[in-house]
Amino acid sequence: MHQRVSGEGNIHGKRGVLKVLSGNHAAAYGAKLSRPDVIAAYPITPQTPIIEKLSEFVESGELDARLIRVESEHSAMAASIGAASVGARTYTATSSQGLLYMYEVCWWAVGARLPIVMGVVTRALAPPWSIWSDHNDLLTLRDSGWIILFASDSQEILDMTIQAYKIAESVYLPVVIGWDAFLASHTVEPVL
């Protein structure tokens, strides 16, 4: 659903197109609006809808980007590092164990001062399997040098994804945007 809204009387006091999006789809739209050159994609619950939506954008021609379907989360960050190293604007996303699997190369991204943007749908770390929302996955990056932003709803997820590129490219550091698994990632709400 979407509708054009004027500046007066709409819920945000802004002009534009009002869409109803989940947090994950808001992240995909934020990435699309930021026009990444390379998207490194590996699915993990509950992040998968981001990659699916970005894949749709690329396939339909709405987004002119190279979508690389990699074999693991480690490879997703390695591909992002490689692309950013030669000047490409990059995007990737992960969750929970996936972030731990890419942890080694996340530190490399900081040391190389690469402006990578990553979405993390925060989810509890296993024993042995968990789908609950938890911030321990994202907090593993706390002392790494990654700039961490945290969004609470679909509008903030979209806005912070766009802002993350401006920040990353201004200070030459990777930026991660986190939001709660299932609570923010799958809740559908108006976004302008």
Secondary structure, DSSP 4 states (H G I P E B T S, - for coil): -EEEE-SSSSTTS--EEEEEEEHHHHHHHHHHHH--SEEEE---TTTHHHHHHHHHHHHHTSS--EEEE-SSHHHHHHHHHHHHHTT--EEEEE-THHHHHTHHHHHHHHHTT---EEEEEE-PPPSS---S--SHHHHTTTTTT-EEEE--SHHHHHHHHHHHHHHHHHHT--EEEEEETTTTTS-EEEE-
